[in-house]
Amino acid sequence: LAIAIFGTAGTTETGTIDPLEEMGRIAARHRIHFHVDAAWGGALIFSDKYRRLLDGIHHADTITLCPHKQLYVPQGISLCLFKDSQSVHASSVHSSYQGRHGSFDFGQYTLEGSRPAIFLCLHAMLCIVSKRGIGALVEGGIEKARFMADVIEEHPAFQLIGAPEINILNYRYVPRHLRHKSSHSLEENRVISEVVTRIQERQFLRGKTFVSRTEILSARHCDERITVFRVVIANPLTTHQDLRDTLADQLEIAAETETHVERVSS
Ligand SMILES: Cc1ncc(COP(=O)(O)O)c(C=O)c1O
């Protein structure tokens, strides 16, 4: 028995957006709840250019949005939007001194038991930066991610793992002896994952540039979990040169570790 379908608009690891229109239609056909986790991608709604990536989100019964991600407010501002305002009553917390059954206290429907004032930050953001400003921030992130993806694709040492859909992109460094192959074996993918981990750790310790890393299950890579670099471009002050410098930094570190690579793969 299926009671709900969950779609993600911008996954944490890769920024991928599920086919929301199709999922929404399936949910409607079977009269089941449709939830969209738009923690990352929800802010696309503010961009005239990229709003279409969220096509189908109007089918959602509930939507998660994390303004502390793409709406640039401090950590801890997450919301769940309900299409039917009465649905909020599905879960509540009561006590004898506040939020009593039948009271009008909205706190009974929040995790905190009150309405946190931190939401003023979101209100201020929307008023000060405005829809147009947020749209520009979101668009800037996506365009820079695409620029970085192009640079990665042009360089033989790097392998892009899918074109970025939003401002999150994944790629990996491939040691010299494993380049120019259309696919890699399980063992080769493990070697590449080790090298990626090593480069990312050293890059963090050097402190000059930083990208995060993660593991993804990839059908293209022997259905294995592979370790990839994960870049999230959010700072509007990041320049194209910063992105090139980040890759140059990784190449420098890779050159230092290449001796180790030979040893790992033998
Ligand atoms: C897709 C997605 N959903 C939900 C969350 C949860 O957000 P938080 O716990 O930061 O409110 C995250 C956090 O990274 C996320 O990436």
The ligand as an SDF file (V2000), in Angstrom:
LIG
                    3D

 16 16  0  0  0  0  0  0  0  0999 V2000
   17.4620   17.7530    0.0580 C   0  0  0  0  0  0  0  0  0  0  0  0
   17.5010   18.0850    1.5430 C   0  0  0  0  0  0  0  0  0  0  0  0
   16.3840   17.9610    2.2680 N   0  0  0  0  0  0  0  0  0  0  0  0
   16.3660   18.2730    3.5830 C   0  0  0  0  0  0  0  0  0  0  0  0
   17.4990   18.7080    4.2290 C   0  0  0  0  0  0  0  0  0  0  0  0
   17.4450   18.9980    5.6930 C   0  0  0  0  0  0  0  0  0  0  0  0
   17.7370   20.2880    5.9350 O   0  0  0  0  0  0  0  0  0  0  0  0
   18.0640   20.8330    7.4160 P   0  0  0  0  0  0  0  0  0  0  0  0
   18.2180   19.6810    8.3290 O   0  0  0  0  0  0  0  0  0  0  0  0
   19.3330   21.5870    7.2220 O   0  0  0  0  0  0  0  0  0  0  0  0
   16.9090   21.6920    7.7510 O   0  0  0  0  0  0  0  0  0  0  0  0
   18.6750   18.8510    3.5280 C   0  0  0  0  0  0  0  0  0  0  0  0
   19.9130   19.2940    4.1950 C   0  0  0  0  0  0  0  0  0  0  0  0
   20.9830   19.2380    3.7020 O   0  0  0  0  0  0  0  0  0  0  0  0
   18.6890   18.5470    2.1440 C   0  0  0  0  0  0  0  0  0  0  0  0
   19.8060   18.6890    1.4300 O   0  0  0  0  0  0  0  0  0  0  0  0
  1  2  1  0
  2  3  1  0
  2 15  2  0
  3  4  2  0
  4  5  1  0
  5  6  1  0
  5 12  2  0
  6  7  1  0
  7  8  1  0
  8  9  2  0
  8 10  1  0
  8 11  1  0
 12 13  1  0
 12 15  1  0
 13 14  2  0
 15 16  1  0
M  END
$$$$
